[in-house]
């Protein structure tokens, strides 16, 4: 079992930057991949960025060139640059295990225009 805790959300101006952090604890060696997902009001949850145990990354088309996912020990980060109002959403950290997923509680990001 893995526990995930997100932090770093808040209010940011359009064009600015924000870094989200996810702290993983527990059986972290069982994690095959980690990612960031987001859900805006009235929208379905979507994958924003994902990184595998081997270091391969995948991004939603809407954030390519602006967001970067990275790992460091028990932490996973989402560096958000050149943010847009449409990036406003609740952001969730995800960990993929063998046979199941773990989710954090979420952190809210609001981008003002």
C-alpha positions as CSV (number, residue, x, y, z in Angstrom):
1,X,0.0,0.0,0.0
2,X,1.1,3.5,-0.9
3,X,-0.1,6.8,0.6
4,X,0.1,9.9,-1.6
5,X,-0.1,13.5,-0.4
6,X,-0.2,16.4,-2.8
7,X,0.8,20.0,-2.1
8,X,1.7,23.2,-3.9
9,X,-1.7,24.1,-5.3
10,X,-3.1,27.6,-5.1
11,X,-3.8,30.7,-7.1
12,X,-1.5,31.7,-9.9
13,X,-1.7,34.3,-12.7
14,X,-2.0,33.3,-16.3
15,X,1.5,33.0,-17.8
16,X,3.0,32.2,-14.4
17,X,4.5,29.0,-13.0
18,X,3.5,26.6,-10.2
19,X,5.1,23.4,-9.0
20,X,3.0,20.6,-7.5
21,X,4.5,18.0,-5.2
22,X,3.4,14.5,-4.3
23,X,5.0,12.7,-1.4
24,X,4.7,8.9,-1.5
25,X,5.0,6.7,1.6
26,X,4.6,3.0,2.3
27,X,5.4,0.3,-0.2
28,X,6.9,2.6,-2.8
29,X,9.0,-0.1,-4.5
30,X,5.8,-1.6,-5.8
31,X,5.1,1.5,-7.9
32,X,5.4,0.9,-11.7
33,X,4.5,4.4,-12.8
34,X,3.2,7.7,-11.4
35,X,1.2,10.5,-12.9
36,X,-0.8,13.6,-12.4
37,X,-4.5,13.8,-13.3
38,X,-6.9,16.7,-13.2
39,X,-10.6,17.3,-13.1
40,X,-12.3,20.7,-13.8
41,X,-15.9,21.4,-12.8
42,X,-18.2,19.7,-15.3
43,X,-15.4,17.9,-17.0
44,X,-14.2,14.3,-16.7
45,X,-10.8,13.5,-15.1
46,X,-8.0,13.5,-17.6
47,X,-4.4,12.4,-17.5
48,X,-2.0,15.3,-17.5
49,X,1.4,13.7,-17.2
50,X,2.8,10.3,-16.4
51,X,6.3,8.9,-15.7
52,X,7.2,5.2,-15.6
53,X,9.7,3.4,-13.4
54,X,12.1,3.4,-16.3
55,X,11.8,7.2,-16.7
56,X,9.6,7.4,-19.9
57,X,7.1,10.3,-19.8
58,X,3.8,10.9,-21.4
59,X,1.8,14.2,-21.6
60,X,-1.6,15.4,-22.6
61,X,-1.5,17.3,-25.8
62,X,-2.9,20.4,-24.0
63,X,0.2,20.6,-21.7
64,X,3.0,19.5,-23.9
65,X,5.9,22.0,-23.9
66,X,4.5,23.7,-20.7
67,X,4.4,21.0,-18.0
68,X,7.2,18.7,-16.9
69,X,6.8,15.7,-14.6
70,X,9.8,14.5,-12.6
71,X,10.8,12.2,-9.7
72,X,13.2,12.4,-6.8
73,X,13.4,9.6,-4.3
74,X,9.9,9.4,-2.8
75,X,8.7,12.6,-4.5
76,X,7.0,13.3,-7.8
77,X,6.6,16.8,-9.1
78,X,4.7,18.6,-11.8
79,X,6.3,21.8,-13.0
80,X,3.6,23.9,-14.6
81,X,4.9,26.8,-16.7
82,X,3.0,29.3,-18.9
83,X,-0.2,28.3,-17.1
84,X,-3.6,29.1,-18.7
85,X,-7.0,29.7,-17.2
86,X,-8.1,26.3,-18.7
87,X,-5.5,24.6,-16.4
88,X,-7.8,25.4,-13.5
89,X,-8.8,22.1,-11.9
90,X,-8.3,19.8,-9.0
91,X,-5.0,17.9,-9.5
92,X,-4.5,14.4,-8.3
93,X,-1.4,12.3,-7.8
94,X,-1.6,8.7,-9.0
95,X,0.6,5.7,-8.5
96,X,0.2,2.6,-10.6
97,X,1.0,-0.7,-8.9
98,X,0.8,-4.3,-10.0
99,X,-3.0,-4.8,-10.3
100,X,-4.3,-1.6,-8.7
101,X,-3.9,2.2,-8.4
102,X,-3.4,4.6,-5.5
103,X,-4.7,8.2,-5.4
104,X,-4.0,11.3,-3.4
105,X,-6.6,13.6,-2.0
106,X,-6.0,16.3,-4.6
107,X,-4.8,19.9,-4.6
108,X,-6.6,22.8,-6.2
109,X,-5.1,25.0,-8.9
110,X,-6.7,28.2,-10.0
111,X,-5.3,30.2,-12.8
112,X,-6.6,33.8,-13.0
113,X,-6.7,35.8,-16.3
